[in-house]
Amino acid sequence: MARVEGSRIRIVLAKPGLDGHDRGVKVVARALRDAGFEVIYTGLHQTPEQIAEAALQEDADAVGLSCLSGAHMVLFPRVVQLLAEKGAGDIPIFGGGIIPAEDVAPLKAAGIAEIFTPGTNTAEIIAWLHHTVDRPSQP
């Protein structure tokens, strides 16, 4: 997705499903804010439909999903599908949480741009977002 030069990168962060643990996503949200991103955290227990709608309403440059409950194989691809159906399939979606190594390739095949697992340095997430999203639109 091309952005207007000089605008802040807008990231929607969400916790899909019934997972009630949000410490990790809050650490990521703080790191992104400290790095100059505009962060919209939608909170716990979001449906894929709510997340897709928030991404559209907030004009998100990227969407970050966090899941510790094991439902990532269903919930993450559903967000990708809903955004594509709404004409916003170009919004990169990244995920994090307790995601087994064997699930990473199928998630990427389903349209998740990147997966960050526990222990990932937030600087790596920030660098990935700049590389992926920080591309000013051409006149």
GIURLIN-V501825 format. One line per field, one symbol per residue. psi: psi as a letter, one per 30 degrees, with the letter a starting at -180 (. if undefined). burial: # if it has 16 or more other ideal C-beta (glycine too) atoms within 10 Angstrom, else .. Layout:
psi->???
burial->???
This chain:
psi->kklkkflkkkkkkljkagkgjgeeeeeeeeeeefgglkkjjfalhkleeeeeeeeeeghkflkkkkkffggefeeefeeeeeeefgghffjkklllajjkeffeeeeefggkelkklkfkkfeeeeeeeeeeeijklk.
burial->..#.....#########.#..#.##..##.##..#.#.####.#.#.#.#######...#########...#..######.##....#..#########...#...#...######.....#..##.##..##......
